Amino acid sequence: MTRTTRSLAALVALGLLPCGALVRASSDALAGARAATARYHDVAAAEADGYIDIGFCEPGEGCHYLNPALVDGVFDAEHPEILLYVPNGEGMRLVAVEYVIPLGLAATAPEGFTGDADVWREDAEGAGLWELTVWIWMHNPAGMFEQHNPRLQ
């Protein structure tokens, strides 16, 4: 959870802001993630910014491009550690982002986007990470925060 979101949550708890402020904060964070990653529809731009193809493509999720410099134990909606791509006729298509935090840096699930819809997975891929997939570039009928997208099976 970002400092701004924590501040809004505190104001809502004190009755100084309506609950809708938190919904807007979450929507704002998702919009920020989309705006910040829009340039990565071009894989070359992602690679220029430090994302590398780690050779891990999972059915229903896509091919993982990791930026090792971002794996720091901090959730930042605008700087996902992983970009998820699927091959298409012209190269790769950006479909989702993934946030990861090493288990050793967080004993419990991290706080991410406002609300309880973004359930973090503990070591789901066997890499010793808390993981959160967000389908901001392809609709996922199973839900925005679900790990796998049935459209990619």
C-alpha positions in Angstrom: 0.0 0.0 0.0 1.4 3.4 -1.0 1.9 6.2 1.5 -0.9 8.1 -0.1 -3.3 5.1 0.1 -2.4 4.6 3.8 -3.1 8.3 4.5 -6.5 8.1 2.7 -7.3 4.9 4.7 -6.5 6.7 8.0 -8.7 9.6 7.0 -11.6 7.3 6.1 -11.2 5.4 9.4 -11.4 8.7 11.3 -14.6 9.6 9.4 -12.9 12.6 7.6 -13.3 11.2 4.1 -16.0 9.1 2.5 -15.2 5.4 1.8 -15.3 6.2 -1.9 -12.0 7.9 -1.5 -10.3 4.5 -1.1 -12.0 3.1 -4.2 -10.8 6.1 -6.1 -7.3 5.6 -4.7 -7.3 2.0 -5.9 -8.6 3.0 -9.3 -6.0 5.7 -9.5 -3.3 3.2 -8.6 -4.5 0.8 -11.4 -4.6 3.8 -13.8 -1.1 4.7 -12.8 0.1 1.2 -13.4 -1.4 1.3 -16.9 0.0 4.7 -17.7 3.5 3.7 -16.4 3.6 0.4 -18.4 2.0 1.6 -21.7 5.4 2.1 -23.3 6.2 -1.6 -22.7 3.8 -2.7 -25.4 7.1 -2.5 -27.3 9.3 -5.3 -25.8 12.4 -3.3 -26.9 11.4 -0.4 -24.6 11.0 -2.9 -21.7 14.4 -4.3 -22.4 15.9 -0.8 -22.6 14.5 -0.2 -19.1 16.1 -3.3 -17.7 13.5 -6.0 -18.2 14.9 -9.3 -19.3 13.3 -12.4 -20.7 13.9 -15.0 -18.0 12.8 -17.9 -20.2 9.7 -18.7 -18.1 6.5 -19.0 -20.1 3.5 -20.4 -18.1 0.2 -21.4 -19.8 -2.5 -19.1 -18.8 -0.1 -16.4 -17.7 2.4 -15.7 -20.4 6.2 -15.1 -20.7 7.9 -13.4 -17.8 10.2 -10.4 -18.3 11.8 -9.5 -15.0 13.5 -6.3 -14.0 15.9 -7.4 -11.3 16.6 -3.9 -10.1 13.0 -3.6 -9.0 13.0 -6.6 -6.7 13.5 -4.7 -3.6 10.7 -5.7 -1.2 8.6 -2.6 -2.0 5.2 -2.6 -3.7 5.1 0.3 -6.2 2.1 0.2 -8.5 3.9 2.1 -11.3 7.0 -0.2 -11.3 6.0 -3.8 -11.6 8.9 -6.2 -11.2 7.6 -8.5 -14.0 5.8 -7.8 -17.3 3.8 -10.7 -18.9 3.7 -11.1 -22.6 2.1 -13.6 -25.0 3.4 -14.3 -28.5 1.2 -12.9 -31.3 1.7 -12.8 -35.1 3.9 -9.7 -34.8 6.1 -10.5 -31.8 5.0 -10.2 -28.2 1.8 -8.7 -26.7 1.8 -7.2 -23.2 -1.1 -8.6 -21.3 -0.4 -8.2 -17.6 2.0 -7.1 -14.9 3.2 -8.9 -11.9 4.5 -7.6 -8.6 6.8 -9.8 -6.5 8.4 -9.5 -3.1 10.9 -12.1 -1.8 9.5 -14.1 1.1 12.5 -13.3 3.1 11.6 -9.6 3.0 8.0 -10.0 4.0 6.8 -12.5 6.6 3.1 -11.9 5.7 1.4 -11.0 2.4 2.3 -7.4 1.3 -0.2 -4.7 1.1 -0.8 -3.8 -2.5 -3.8 -2.1 -4.1 -6.6 -0.8 -1.9 -9.2 -3.3 -1.0 -9.1 -7.0 -0.6 -9.4 -8.2 -4.2 -5.6 -8.3 -4.8 -4.8 -11.5 -2.9 -1.1 -12.2 -3.0 0.1 -15.7 -3.7 2.8 -17.2 -1.5 5.5 -19.0 -3.5 3.0 -20.1 -6.2 5.7 -20.5 -8.8 8.3 -22.0 -6.5 10.6 -19.0 -6.7 10.4 -17.9 -3.0 8.2 -14.9 -3.7 5.0 -13.2 -2.8 3.3 -12.7 -6.2 0.4 -10.6 -7.5 -0.7 -10.7 -11.1 -2.8 -7.8 -12.5 -4.4 -8.2 -15.9 -4.4 -4.5 -16.9 -3.8 -5.1 -20.6 -6.0 -8.1 -21.3 -9.4 -8.8 -19.9 -9.4 -11.8 -17.6 -12.9 -13.3 -17.1 -11.7 -15.0 -13.9 -10.8 -11.6 -12.4 -8.3 -8.8 -12.7 -6.1 -10.3 -9.9 -6.3 -14.0 -10.8 -3.0 -15.7 -11.6 -4.2 -17.4 -14.7 -6.3 -16.1 -17.6 -8.5 -18.8 -19.2 -8.3 -16.8 -22.5 -4.6 -17.9 -22.7 -5.1 -21.7 -22.1 
